[in-house]
Amino acid sequence: MFDRQVHSHTTKKIREVQTKFFDKKQLKKLHKSYFYSQQNRFFCFNPIYCMSQKIERPVLSGQRIKTRKRDEREKYDPTGFRDAVIAGLEKTDGDLEQISKYLDIAGNKLDYRRYGEVLFDILIAGGLLVPGGSISQDGEKPRTNYCIFDAPESMESMRNHEQVFVKLIRRYKYLEKMFEEEMGKVLLFVKGFTPSERIKLARMTALWLVNGSVPPNVLLVLNNEHLIKDGIALEFLLELFQTFKQEKGIAYLIQALKKGGLESKLMDFFPPNKRTEEYFKQVFLDKELNEIVKLHKAQASQEAKRELQQTLIDDINDEKAHNEITADIKEFSARNNIPDHEIIVIIWSTIMSLGEWNKKEELVTDQAVRHLKTYCTLFQAFASTDRSELALILKVQEFCYENMNFMKAFQKIILLFYKTEVISEEIILRWYKDGHSNKGKMHFLEQMRKFVEWLQSAEEESESEDEQKNGD
């Protein structure tokens, strides 16, 4: 009885609302709800969801879901791929032109995208490489002789094999990244190869570096303990460097080393018990790689200078006395063969980097003079030669030119160094005459003109006085 009353009342209310507010089109969009009470439970029925629909049948667990044929992925089978490639290579009888044609056509049937590294294993070593550098012996024909490792060592042979790789990668561009990854793996296995195979691989790697097939930083994988301790990494690099120099020239070799980040790591490839400057020099000079010795010296010098600068900063921050700082610098420079004319430039750069400079040009000059005055004794200790004095003036000129707020400070800084006997008048006059830099040349010469004229007149007066004394 209660259910009927609720139903009747709800239906009546809905009809009143529908008649008052909605037309027929709106009524079709109206979501009507009926509420019923039965045994203290409420149910809501929406007409949209009460439409006749096909009820899904329950699915038994474990039912196999069918996939389209195109979505099915074949089982990874590098051995099968190897067998197919080797069978094709054997038909070419080792003719490199025929090998290139075969590889070009085979790419339409064989999955190079999936087995790219396997393909390069075969072309380099003749078969599937396994960890350690050996060839997998699975199957009836696990290896082919038509590969780099079985080719003659001559550069003519190496260049011909290079063209096979160039044509292949040019035809299938997606192999570029795979080849780079492959070389990282192959170079790790170099210990497992024979000495002859290492020579061929080193020469081919040089050719690939020259033509851009692999980046120079791939050589960093040779910085591995098990390759270094027996000298294998060093022998490989020496052969590679010689080939690269022969093909492209030493300038490009130096450029490649810098690009690959190897210029500062060359000593790391030497066995630990042979990491001396003398042995390094001897090894590269014997291979006529003198420029690499120069590069190494320059890198070692730069590293030493950075270390010296940090030592100076630490000493200043620790508020050490200037005589202690001077002693530390002289000890360090003697150990690393850094001359005074380079040290004084480092001192200038370090001291100026510690200042917090005012942005106003009219205030920064006095601020700089006060700051530098504190360190004049430090400058004096290393302004020991004419060359170091001139180097300091040129560094001040360069600094003022590159920092526009200091353009008007040049003359006062030089005057400070003159008064504190860091720089002599002879060096100032030499700088003014022909020793200056072209950076801001006219501006700085004009700043110094009156001071130089005063120095020249004082020098003339001194000379005339000496002549009078000599005459008397």
VOPAGU-2260 file (C-alpha; in pm, 1 decimal, decimal comma):
REM VOPAGU-2260
SITE   aa  ch    i         X         Y         Z
SITE  MET   A    0       0,0       0,0       0,0
SITE  PHE   A    1     281,4     240,4      88,4
SITE  ASP   A    2     465,4     157,1    -233,1
SITE  ARG   A    3     163,1     244,6    -446,6
SITE  GLN   A    4     119,1     580,1    -268,8
SITE  VAL   A    5     483,7     672,1    -322,6
SITE  HIS   A    6     463,9     571,9    -690,5
SITE  SER   A    7     143,0     769,4    -748,5
SITE  HIS   A    8     272,6    1076,9    -570,5
SITE  THR   A    9     611,6    1076,4    -751,7
SITE  THR   A   10     451,6    1027,8   -1095,1
SITE  LYS   A   11     209,9    1315,3   -1032,9
SITE  LYS   A   12     486,3    1554,0    -929,3
SITE  ILE   A   13     699,3    1469,7   -1234,3
SITE  ARG   A   14     406,5    1531,9   -1471,9
SITE  GLU   A   15     344,7    1873,5   -1311,3
SITE  VAL   A   16     708,7    1974,4   -1355,7
SITE  GLN   A   17     718,0    1847,4   -1715,2
SITE  THR   A   18     402,1    2036,8   -1815,4
SITE  LYS   A   19     515,4    2359,1   -1654,8
SITE  PHE   A   20     877,3    2387,3   -1772,3
SITE  PHE   A   21     945,4    2168,3   -2074,9
SITE  ASP   A   22     822,2    2127,0   -2431,5
SITE  LYS   A   23     815,5    1791,4   -2607,9
SITE  LYS   A   24    1176,4    1809,0   -2737,3
SITE  GLN   A   25    1305,4    1892,5   -2394,5
SITE  LEU   A   26    1105,9    1610,8   -2245,9
SITE  LYS   A   27    1289,0    1364,4   -2464,7
SITE  LYS   A   28    1617,0    1481,1   -2313,0
SITE  LEU   A   29    1487,9    1474,0   -1959,1
SITE  HIS   A   30    1633,1    1202,6   -1741,9
SITE  LYS   A   31    1340,8    1082,0   -1531,3
SITE  SER   A   32    1397,3     895,1   -1213,2
SITE  TYR   A   33    1156,8     689,6   -1013,6
SITE  PHE   A   34    1215,3     612,0    -656,7
SITE  TYR   A   35    1062,7     320,9    -480,1
SITE  SER   A   36    1086,6     206,8    -126,8
SITE  GLN   A   37    1085,6    -159,6     -55,2
SITE  GLN   A   38    1200,1    -309,4     265,7
SITE  ASN   A   39    1390,2      13,1     360,3
SITE  ARG   A   40    1597,8      -1,5      35,9
SITE  PHE   A   41    1589,2     260,4    -241,5
SITE  PHE   A   42    1635,4     188,5    -608,5
SITE  CYS   A   43    1700,0     442,3    -887,7
SITE  PHE   A   44    1610,1     357,3   -1245,1
SITE  ASN   A   45    1716,5     583,5   -1529,8
SITE  PRO   A   46    1530,3     522,4   -1858,2
SITE  ILE   A   47    1854,6     553,0   -2051,1
SITE  TYR   A   48    2000,8     257,9   -1870,2
SITE  CYS   A   49    1676,8      60,3   -1869,7
SITE  MET   A   50    1670,7      26,1   -2248,5
SITE  SER   A   51    1692,9    -319,2   -2392,6
SITE  GLN   A   52    2058,2    -401,2   -2434,8
SITE  LYS   A   53    2255,3    -712,8   -2511,2
SITE  ILE   A   54    2396,7    -841,8   -2187,3
SITE  GLU   A   55    2761,3    -948,2   -2208,6
SITE  ARG   A   56    2817,1   -1306,3   -2127,8
SITE  PRO   A   57    3071,8   -1383,3   -1857,4
SITE  VAL   A   58    3415,3   -1471,3   -1991,4
SITE  LEU   A   59    3592,4   -1768,8   -1847,8
SITE  SER   A   60    3936,0   -1693,4   -1710,7
SITE  GLY   A   61    4208,6   -1833,1   -1928,9
SITE  GLN   A   62    4022,5   -1772,2   -2252,7
SITE  ARG   A   63    4270,5   -1709,6   -2537,0
SITE  ILE   A   64    4248,9   -1362,5   -2688,0
SITE  LYS   A   65    4301,4   -1373,5   -3061,0
SITE  THR   A   66    4553,7   -1126,1   -3206,9
SITE  ARG   A   67    4579,8   -1008,9   -3562,6
SITE  LYS   A   68    4844,5   -1173,4   -3771,2
SITE  ARG   A   69    5021,9    -843,6   -3832,5
SITE  ASP   A   70    5059,1    -789,3   -3454,6
SITE  GLU   A   71    5223,9   -1124,4   -3397,6
SITE  ARG   A   72    5600,1   -1087,7   -3337,2
SITE  GLU   A   73    5834,3   -1353,3   -3456,9
SITE  LYS   A   74    6064,0   -1519,8   -3210,4
SITE  TYR   A   75    6404,3   -1350,0   -3183,3
SITE  ASP   A   76    6635,2   -1569,5   -3388,3
SITE  PRO   A   77    6981,4   -1415,2   -3442,9
SITE  THR   A   78    7123,4   -1754,8   -3545,4
SITE  GLY   A   79    6868,0   -1789,4   -3823,4
SITE  PHE   A   80    6941,9   -1436,1   -3941,1
SITE  ARG   A   81    7316,5   -1510,7   -3935,2
SITE  ASP   A   82    7269,3   -1826,4   -4139,9
SITE  ALA   A   83    7070,3   -1637,7   -4402,6
SITE  VAL   A   84    7330,8   -1357,8   -4430,2
SITE  ILE   A   85    7626,6   -1598,5   -4443,9
SITE  ALA   A   86    7453,5   -1804,2   -4713,0
SITE  GLY   A   87    7412,6   -1488,2   -4920,2
SITE  LEU   A   88    7771,9   -1376,2   -4865,3
SITE  GLU   A   89    7908,5   -1716,2   -4968,5
SITE  LYS   A   90    7743,8   -1677,9   -5309,5
SITE  THR   A   91    7943,9   -1358,3   -5378,1
SITE  ASP   A   92    8282,2   -1536,0   -5364,5
SITE  GLY   A   93    8421,9   -1241,6   -5165,6
SITE  ASP   A   94    8363,9    -981,4   -5440,2
SITE  LEU   A   95    8303,4    -661,0   -5239,7
SITE  GLU   A   96    8092,6    -508,0   -5515,8
SITE  GLN   A   97    7869,5    -815,6   -5516,9
SITE  ILE   A   98    7857,5    -812,3   -5135,4
SITE  SER   A   99    7729,3    -452,4   -5142,9
SITE  LYS   A  100    7459,7    -544,5   -5398,8
SITE  TYR   A  101    7354,9    -846,8   -5195,5
SITE  LEU   A  102    7327,6    -645,7   -4871,5
SITE  ASP   A  103    7125,4    -380,6   -5053,9
SITE  ILE   A  104    6871,0    -631,2   -5186,3
SITE  ALA   A  105    6866,3    -853,2   -4875,4
SITE  GLY   A  106    6747,9    -560,3   -4665,0
SITE  ASN   A  107    6405,4    -594,9   -4830,2
SITE  LYS   A  108    6367,3    -951,1   -4702,8
SITE  LEU   A  109    6580,8    -971,3   -4389,9
SITE  ASP   A  110    6492,5    -772,6   -4077,1
SITE  TYR   A  111    6788,0    -530,3   -4050,5
SITE  ARG   A  112    6599,8    -319,6   -3797,8
SITE  ARG   A  113    6584,9    -607,9   -3554,4
SITE  TYR   A  114    6917,2    -775,0   -3632,0
SITE  GLY   A  115    7135,0    -475,5   -3723,4
SITE  GLU   A  116    7401,9    -550,5   -3463,3
SITE  VAL   A  117    7414,9    -914,2   -3574,1
SITE  LEU   A  118    7469,1    -796,4   -3931,1
SITE  PHE   A  119    7765,4    -580,3   -3825,9
SITE  ASP   A  120    7907,8    -869,7   -3620,2
SITE  ILE   A  121    7915,7   -1077,4   -3937,7
SITE  LEU   A  122    8066,2    -804,6   -4156,4
SITE  ILE   A  123    8340,4    -727,6   -3900,3
SITE  ALA   A  124    8420,8   -1063,8   -3738,4
SITE  GLY   A  125    8254,5   -1315,9   -3971,8
SITE  GLY   A  126    7997,9   -1445,6   -3723,7
SITE  LEU   A  127    7803,7   -1383,9   -3404,2
SITE  LEU   A  128    8026,9   -1224,6   -3138,9
SITE  VAL   A  129    7975,8   -1348,4   -2783,9
SITE  PRO   A  130    8111,4   -1180,7   -2466,7
SITE  GLY   A  131    8490,1   -1202,1   -2465,3
SITE  GLY   A  132    8524,9   -1157,6   -2840,2
SITE  SER   A  133    8491,1   -1517,0   -2960,1
SITE  ILE   A  134    8257,1   -1637,6   -3236,6
SITE  SER   A  135    7945,4   -1840,7   -3155,8
SITE  GLN   A  136    7983,5   -2192,7   -3298,2
SITE  ASP   A  137    7613,3   -2284,3   -3311,6
SITE  GLY   A  138    7492,7   -2419,1   -3643,7
SITE  GLU   A  139    7651,6   -2584,3   -3946,8
SITE  LYS   A  140    7812,2   -2268,5   -4090,0
SITE  PRO   A  141    7879,3   -2037,4   -3792,5
SITE  ARG   A  142    8135,8   -1818,5   -3969,1
SITE  THR   A  143    8222,9   -1668,6   -4307,6
SITE  ASN   A  144    8564,2   -1565,4   -4433,9
SITE  TYR   A  145    8421,5   -1264,7   -4615,8
SITE  CYS   A  146    8469,8   -1013,7   -4335,3
SITE  ILE   A  147    8715,9    -749,3   -4214,6
SITE  PHE   A  148    8904,0    -986,9   -3983,8
SITE  ASP   A  149    8992,0   -1216,3   -4276,9
SITE  ALA   A  150    9081,4    -933,9   -4516,7
SITE  PRO   A  151    9442,6    -830,0   -4591,4
SITE  GLU   A  152    9590,3    -565,8   -4356,8
SITE  SER   A  153    9676,3    -325,4   -4640,2
SITE  MET   A  154    9512,5      17,6   -4639,3
SITE  GLU   A  155    9380,6     -42,8   -4990,9
SITE  SER   A  156    9189,3    -346,7   -4865,9
SITE  MET   A  157    9064,5    -154,1   -4562,7
SITE  ARG   A  158    8936,6     132,6   -4779,0
SITE  ASN   A  159    8749,8    -111,4   -5004,3
SITE  HIS   A  160    8577,7    -267,5   -4702,4
SITE  GLU   A  161    8496,6      79,7   -4573,8
SITE  GLN   A  162    8287,2     139,0   -4887,8
SITE  VAL   A  163    8075,0    -167,6   -4811,7
SITE  PHE   A  164    7974,1      -9,4   -4478,3
SITE  VAL   A  165    7929,1     336,1   -4629,1
SITE  LYS   A  166    7691,5     207,9   -4898,9
SITE  LEU   A  167    7497,8      -9,2   -4654,0
SITE  ILE   A  168    7441,8     269,0   -4397,9
SITE  ARG   A  169    7363,4     520,5   -4671,2
SITE  ARG   A  170    7095,3     282,1   -4806,2
SITE  TYR   A  171    6947,9     199,0   -4463,1
SITE  LYS   A  172    6982,2     515,3   -4254,1
SITE  TYR   A  173    6838,2     355,4   -3940,8
SITE  LEU   A  174    7157,0     145,4   -3915,0
SITE  GLU   A  175    7364,2     453,1   -3818,8
SITE  LYS   A  176    7271,0     441,9   -3449,5
SITE  MET   A  177    7301,9      63,0   -3440,6
SITE  PHE   A  178    7651,4      82,7   -3586,5
SITE  GLU   A  179    7761,2     331,5   -3320,1
SITE  GLU   A  180    7631,6      98,0   -3047,8
SITE  GLU   A  181    7792,3    -199,3   -3220,4
SITE  MET   A  182    8133,9     -32,2   -3220,3
SITE  GLY   A  183    8106,4      36,7   -2847,1
SITE  LYS   A  184    8051,6    -336,6   -2795,8
SITE  VAL   A  185    8319,1    -455,3   -3041,0
SITE  LEU   A  186    8587,7    -230,5   -2890,7
SITE  LEU   A  187    8518,7    -381,4   -2548,8
SITE  PHE   A  188    8592,1    -725,8   -2694,3
SITE  VAL   A  189    8924,6    -618,2   -2848,3
SITE  LYS   A  190    9125,2    -824,9   -2599,8
SITE  GLY   A  191    8968,9   -1143,2   -2739,4
SITE  PHE   A  192    9088,3   -1069,3   -3092,7
SITE  THR   A  193    9422,7   -1170,9   -3243,2
SITE  PRO   A  194    9695,3    -903,9   -3289,9
SITE  SER   A  195    9625,9    -900,9   -3664,8
SITE  GLU   A  196    9252,4    -855,8   -3608,3
SITE  ARG   A  197    9321,5    -564,9   -3370,6
SITE  ILE   A  198    9534,3    -389,6   -3632,5
SITE  LYS   A  199    9260,1    -426,7   -3894,9
SITE  LEU   A  200    8993,4    -309,9   -3654,1
SITE  ALA   A  201    9204,8      -8,6   -3548,8
SITE  ARG   A  202    9258,2      92,5   -3911,1
SITE  MET   A  203    8891,2      48,4   -3997,4
SITE  THR   A  204    8788,0     246,1   -3687,7
SITE  ALA   A  205    9016,3     529,0   -3800,4
SITE  LEU   A  206    8847,9     527,6   -4142,8
SITE  TRP   A  207    8503,5     528,9   -3981,3
SITE  LEU   A  208    8606,3     822,3   -3761,7
SITE  VAL   A  209    8732,8    1009,9   -4066,7
SITE  ASN   A  210    8409,4     961,4   -4264,3
SITE  GLY   A  211    8188,3    1030,6   -3961,4
SITE  SER   A  212    8030,9     684,1   -3934,6
SITE  VAL   A  213    8118,0     673,6   -3563,7
SITE  PRO   A  214    8182,9     963,2   -3321,7
SITE  PRO   A  215    8526,6    1004,5   -3155,3
SITE  ASN   A  216    8384,1     954,4   -2805,3
SITE  VAL   A  217    8329,3     584,7   -2887,0
SITE  LEU   A  218    8701,0     541,4   -2810,2
SITE  LEU   A  219    8633,5     614,9   -2443,8
SITE  VAL   A  220    8515,5     254,7   -2399,8
SITE  LEU   A  221    8883,2     154,3   -2430,6
SITE  ASN   A  222    8943,5     322,9   -2095,8
SITE  ASN   A  223    8878,9      -9,9   -1929,8
SITE  GLU   A  224    9101,0    -172,9   -1670,0
SITE  HIS   A  225    9132,1    -511,6   -1842,8
SITE  LEU   A  226    9232,4    -341,9   -2170,6
SITE  ILE   A  227    9471,5     -92,9   -2011,6
SITE  LYS   A  228    9679,2    -309,7   -1780,7
SITE  ASP   A  229    9811,5    -526,8   -2065,6
SITE  GLY   A  230    9875,2    -229,8   -2294,0
SITE  ILE   A  231    9610,5    -341,9   -2545,8
SITE  ALA   A  232    9416,8     -13,1   -2535,7
SITE  LEU   A  233    9735,2     190,8   -2592,1
SITE  GLU   A  234    9851,6     -26,6   -2886,3
SITE  PHE   A  235    9508,8       0,1   -3045,9
SITE  LEU   A  236    9500,1     380,8   -3011,5
SITE  LEU   A  237    9851,2     423,4   -3149,8
SITE  GLU   A  238    9760,7     225,6   -3463,9
SITE  LEU   A  239    9437,5     421,4   -3495,8
SITE  PHE   A  240    9610,3     761,0   -3454,1
SITE  GLN   A  241    9872,7     676,6   -3715,7
SITE  THR   A  242    9606,1     571,3   -3965,9
SITE  PHE   A  243    9394,5     879,1   -3896,7
SITE  LYS   A  244    9696,3    1107,8   -3944,5
SITE  GLN   A  245    9781,6     933,1   -4270,0
SITE  GLU   A  246    9426,6     966,7   -4404,9
SITE  LYS   A  247    9324,7    1313,4   -4285,4
SITE  GLY   A  248    9621,8    1488,0   -4126,2
SITE  ILE   A  249    9729,8    1564,1   -3771,6
SITE  ALA   A  250    9519,1    1880,5   -3739,8
SITE  TYR   A  251    9197,1    1682,8   -3791,7
SITE  LEU   A  252    9318,5    1416,7   -3549,0
SITE  ILE   A  253    9371,7    1677,6   -3277,0
SITE  GLN   A  254    9028,3    1820,1   -3354,2
SITE  ALA   A  255    8869,6    1474,1   -3326,6
SITE  LEU   A  256    9040,3    1410,7   -2991,2
SITE  LYS   A  257    8904,6    1737,6   -2856,1
SITE  LYS   A  258    8558,0    1666,0   -2991,3
SITE  GLY   A  259    8555,1    1325,0   -2827,0
SITE  GLY   A  260    8685,2    1456,0   -2494,3
SITE  LEU   A  261    9004,4    1248,9   -2515,1
SITE  GLU   A  262    9264,3    1526,9   -2518,4
SITE  SER   A  263    9284,2    1540,3   -2139,1
SITE  LYS   A  264    9253,9    1161,2   -2088,5
SITE  LEU   A  265    9538,9    1028,3   -2303,5
SITE  MET   A  266    9755,0     936,4   -2003,7
SITE  ASP   A  267    9466,7     722,4   -1868,3
SITE  PHE   A  268    9515,4     471,3   -2151,5
SITE  PHE   A  269    9870,8     392,3   -2034,0
SITE  PRO   A  270    9928,0      99,3   -1794,9
SITE  PRO   A  271    9941,3     230,7   -1434,5
SITE  ASN   A  272   10309,5     142,7   -1393,8
SITE  LYS   A  273   10404,5     343,0   -1707,0
SITE  ARG   A  274   10218,4     667,3   -1648,9
SITE  THR   A  275   10512,6     905,5   -1658,4
SITE  GLU   A  276   10569,0    1214,4   -1871,7
SITE  GLU   A  277   10892,8    1069,6   -2009,4
SITE  TYR   A  278   10735,0     742,7   -2121,6
SITE  PHE   A  279   10435,0     928,0   -2268,8
SITE  LYS   A  280   10668,3    1149,5   -2471,4
SITE  GLN   A  281   10882,7     856,4   -2585,8
SITE  VAL   A  282   10585,6     647,5   -2704,7
SITE  PHE   A  283   10427,8     918,0   -2919,9
SITE  LEU   A  284   10757,1    1050,9   -3056,8
SITE  ASP   A  285   10849,4     696,7   -3168,0
SITE  LYS   A  286   10523,6     689,0   -3368,5
SITE  GLU   A  287   10594,7    1037,7   -3513,2
SITE  LEU   A  288   10296,9    1184,8   -3329,0
SITE  ASN   A  289   10482,5    1489,3   -3195,8
SITE  GLU   A  290   10171,1    1706,9   -3204,8
SITE  ILE   A  291    9996,9    1481,6   -2953,9
SITE  VAL   A  292   10287,1    1534,3   -2715,2
SITE  LYS   A  293   10238,6    1911,2   -2754,2
SITE  LEU   A  294    9865,2    1872,6   -2701,8
SITE  HIS   A  295    9924,8    1673,2   -2384,2
SITE  LYS   A  296   10166,0    1935,6   -2250,6
SITE  ALA   A  297    9917,4    2212,1   -2320,9
SITE  GLN   A  298    9639,6    2018,7   -2146,6
SITE  ALA   A  299    9861,8    1941,6   -1848,3
SITE  SER   A  300    9960,0    2308,1   -1826,9
SITE  GLN   A  301    9597,6    2421,4   -1837,7
SITE  GLU   A  302    9506,1    2175,1   -1565,0
SITE  ALA   A  303    9800,1    2292,6   -1352,6
SITE  LYS   A  304    9696,7    2656,0   -1399,5
SITE  ARG   A  305    9342,8    2579,2   -1288,2
SITE  GLU   A  306    9482,2    2402,0    -983,0
SITE  LEU   A  307    9712,8    2695,9    -910,1
SITE  GLN   A  308    9423,2    2939,0    -932,2
SITE  GLN   A  309    9220,9    2730,5    -688,8
SITE  THR   A  310    9519,8    2711,2    -450,4
SITE  LEU   A  311    9551,3    3089,5    -459,6
SITE  ILE   A  312    9179,0    3136,4    -392,1
SITE  ASP   A  313    9196,5    2895,8     -97,5
SITE  ASP   A  314    9500,6    3074,9      48,9
SITE  ILE   A  315    9332,8    3415,6      19,1
SITE  ASN   A  316    9009,4    3287,6     173,2
SITE  ASP   A  317    9213,3    3136,6     456,5
SITE  GLU   A  318    9366,4    3483,0     507,0
SITE  LYS   A  319    9722,2    3355,5     477,0
SITE  ALA   A  320   10005,9    3606,9     488,7
SITE  HIS   A  321   10136,9    3717,3     148,9
SITE  ASN   A  322   10479,9    3566,7     209,7
SITE  GLU   A  323   10314,7    3226,6     275,1
SITE  ILE   A  324   10102,6    3259,6     -38,9
SITE  THR   A  325   10412,0    3350,9    -238,6
SITE  ALA   A  326   10594,8    3045,6    -105,8
SITE  ASP   A  327   10301,3    2816,0    -198,7
SITE  ILE   A  328   10282,4    2957,1    -551,5
SITE  LYS   A  329   10657,1    2930,7    -611,2
SITE  GLU   A  330   10662,5    2571,2    -492,3
SITE  PHE   A  331   10367,6    2480,0    -713,6
SITE  SER   A  332   10507,3    2662,9   -1019,9
SITE  ALA   A  333   10846,2    2494,2    -981,2
SITE  ARG   A  334   10680,8    2152,2    -963,9
SITE  ASN   A  335   10467,3    2217,6   -1274,5
SITE  ASN   A  336   10713,5    2431,1   -1475,4
SITE  ILE   A  337   10490,2    2739,4   -1491,7
SITE  PRO   A  338   10694,9    3054,7   -1571,9
SITE  ASP   A  339   10652,8    3386,7   -1387,2
SITE  HIS   A  340   10496,1    3567,6   -1684,0
SITE  GLU   A  341   10209,0    3314,3   -1677,3
SITE  ILE   A  342   10182,0    3313,4   -1297,9
SITE  ILE   A  343   10141,5    3691,8   -1276,1
SITE  VAL   A  344    9851,7    3674,5   -1522,8
SITE  ILE   A  345    9686,9    3402,2   -1311,0
SITE  ILE   A  346    9732,8    3617,4    -998,0
SITE  TRP   A  347    9566,1    3913,0   -1171,7
SITE  SER   A  348    9269,3    3705,2   -1295,0
SITE  THR   A  349    9220,9    3542,2    -955,7
SITE  ILE   A  350    9237,9    3863,7    -754,7
SITE  MET   A  351    9001,3    4048,8    -988,7
SITE  SER   A  352    8754,5    3757,7    -975,4
SITE  LEU   A  353    8730,3    3798,4    -597,7
SITE  GLY   A  354    8612,0    4158,9    -615,9
SITE  GLU   A  355    8247,0    4265,2    -600,3
SITE  TRP   A  356    8246,9    4558,5    -838,6
SITE  ASN   A  357    8018,2    4859,0    -838,9
SITE  LYS   A  358    7816,1    4895,2   -1156,2
SITE  LYS   A  359    7878,5    5269,8   -1170,1
SITE  GLU   A  360    8181,7    5354,0   -1382,1
SITE  GLU   A  361    8275,4    5659,2   -1176,6
SITE  LEU   A  362    8299,3    5452,1    -856,8
SITE  VAL   A  363    8458,0    5130,4    -983,9
SITE  THR   A  364    8801,4    5290,0   -1054,5
SITE  ASP   A  365    8868,2    5388,5    -693,4
SITE  GLN   A  366    8725,5    5057,1    -577,3
SITE  ALA   A  367    8963,3    4863,5    -806,1
SITE  VAL   A  368    9268,7    5064,4    -693,9
SITE  ARG   A  369    9188,5    5002,9    -325,8
SITE  HIS   A  370    9135,3    4632,0    -393,5
SITE  LEU   A  371    9461,2    4588,4    -588,7
SITE  LYS   A  372    9667,2    4791,5    -341,7
SITE  THR   A  373    9620,1    4512,7     -87,9
SITE  TYR   A  374    9794,3    4260,2    -315,9
SITE  CYS   A  375   10081,9    4467,4    -456,6
SITE  THR   A  376   10343,2    4269,5    -260,5
SITE  LEU   A  377   10211,1    3952,8    -424,9
SITE  PHE   A  378   10249,6    4107,0    -770,4
SITE  GLN   A  379   10600,3    4227,7    -683,3
SITE  ALA   A  380   10714,6    3874,1    -605,5
SITE  PHE   A  381   10641,1    3754,9    -959,4
SITE  ALA   A  382   10713,3    4070,1   -1163,6
SITE  SER   A  383   11071,2    3948,8   -1173,8
SITE  THR   A  384   11141,1    3987,5   -1545,6
SITE  ASP   A  385   11063,9    4235,9   -1821,4
SITE  ARG   A  386   10843,4    3974,4   -1983,5
SITE  SER   A  387   10631,0    3927,0   -1670,4
SITE  GLU   A  388   10589,0    4306,0   -1626,2
SITE  LEU   A  389   10477,1    4347,4   -1988,2
SITE  ALA   A  390   10245,4    4044,7   -1955,7
SITE  LEU   A  391   10079,6    4214,1   -1656,4
SITE  ILE   A  392   10021,9    4542,6   -1843,3
SITE  LEU   A  393    9875,4    4356,5   -2142,1
SITE  LYS   A  394    9646,3    4156,1   -1911,9
SITE  VAL   A  395    9525,5    4478,8   -1744,5
SITE  GLN   A  396    9460,4    4627,5   -2089,9
SITE  GLU   A  397    9265,1    4319,3   -2198,9
SITE  PHE   A  398    9062,1    4314,1   -1875,7
SITE  CYS   A  399    8967,4    4682,3   -1898,8
SITE  TYR   A  400    8871,6    4642,0   -2263,4
SITE  GLU   A  401    8647,5    4340,1   -2198,5
SITE  ASN   A  402    8486,2    4495,8   -1887,6
SITE  MET   A  403    8346,8    4828,8   -2003,7
SITE  ASN   A  404    8310,3    4973,1   -1653,6
SITE  PHE   A  405    8690,3    4958,2   -1619,9
SITE  MET   A  406    8771,8    5144,6   -1941,6
SITE  LYS   A  407    8864,1    5461,2   -1748,3
SITE  ALA   A  408    9046,3    5268,2   -1473,8
SITE  PHE   A  409    9343,9    5155,0   -1684,2
SITE  GLN   A  410    9568,6    5457,5   -1626,3
SITE  LYS   A  411    9515,0    5461,8   -1248,8
SITE  ILE   A  412    9584,7    5088,2   -1216,5
SITE  ILE   A  413    9912,9    5119,0   -1411,6
SITE  LEU   A  414   10007,0    5423,6   -1202,9
SITE  LEU   A  415    9945,9    5219,6    -885,2
SITE  PHE   A  416   10174,5    4942,0   -1010,2
SITE  TYR   A  417   10439,3    5201,7   -1103,8
SITE  LYS   A  418   10433,2    5366,2    -760,5
SITE  THR   A  419   10452,8    5028,5    -582,5
SITE  GLU   A  420   10742,4    4920,2    -806,4
SITE  VAL   A  421   10555,3    4631,8    -962,5
SITE  ILE   A  422   10613,4    4777,9   -1310,6
SITE  SER   A  423   10915,1    4983,6   -1417,3
SITE  GLU   A  424   10905,1    5295,9   -1633,2
SITE  GLU   A  425   11109,9    5121,6   -1905,4
SITE  ILE   A  426   10836,4    4860,3   -1952,2
SITE  ILE   A  427   10564,1    5125,7   -1951,5
SITE  LEU   A  428   10747,0    5317,0   -2225,4
SITE  ARG   A  429   10799,1    4995,3   -2422,6
SITE  TRP   A  430   10431,1    4913,2   -2394,2
SITE  TYR   A  431   10338,7    5264,9   -2509,4
SITE  LYS   A  432   10573,9    5255,3   -2806,5
SITE  ASP   A  433   10506,7    4915,9   -2964,6
SITE  GLY   A  434   10427,2    4657,0   -2696,6
SITE  HIS   A  435   10054,9    4728,5   -2658,6
SITE  SER   A  436    9764,7    4515,7   -2775,1
SITE  ASN   A  437    9514,9    4630,1   -3039,2
SITE  LYS   A  438    9227,0    4592,5   -2793,0
SITE  GLY   A  439    9114,4    4947,4   -2716,0
SITE  LYS   A  440    9451,8    5067,4   -2839,4
SITE  MET   A  441    9366,8    5435,6   -2912,2
SITE  HIS   A  442    9161,4    5476,4   -2595,3
SITE  PHE   A  443    9430,6    5343,2   -2361,2
SITE  LEU   A  444    9720,2    5516,2   -2537,1
SITE  GLU   A  445    9535,1    5847,0   -2496,9
SITE  GLN   A  446    9480,6    5774,5   -2127,2
SITE  MET   A  447    9852,1    5712,0   -2080,0
SITE  ARG   A  448    9979,6    5997,0   -2303,4
SITE  LYS   A  449   10037,3    6260,4   -2031,2
SITE  PHE   A  450   10191,4    6012,0   -1789,6
SITE  VAL   A  451   10425,4    5880,1   -2061,1
SITE  GLU   A  452   10523,3    6237,3   -2158,0
SITE  TRP   A  453   10605,5    6304,3   -1792,4
SITE  LEU   A  454   10817,4    5985,4   -1778,3
SITE  GLN   A  455   11000,8    6082,1   -2096,6
SITE  SER   A  456   11073,6    6436,6   -1973,6
SITE  ALA   A  457   11192,5    6302,3   -1638,9
SITE  GLU   A  458   11419,9    6060,0   -1822,3
SITE  GLU   A  459   11562,0    6342,0   -2037,6
SITE  GLU   A  460   11627,9    6558,9   -1730,6
SITE  SER   A  461   11802,1    6269,2   -1562,2
SITE  GLU   A  462   12019,4    6213,5   -1869,5
SITE  SER   A  463   12115,0    6582,8   -1890,3
SITE  GLU   A  464   12206,2    6586,0   -1519,9
SITE  ASP   A  465   12427,2    6279,8   -1574,2
SITE  GLU   A  466   12598,7    6452,7   -1866,6
SITE  GLN   A  467   12663,0    6764,5   -1654,8
SITE  LYS   A  468   12815,2    6552,5   -1380,3
SITE  ASN   A  469   13033,2    6371,5   -1628,6
SITE  GLY   A  470   13141,2    6707,7   -1779,9
SITE  ASP   A  471   13235,8    6845,6   -1440,5
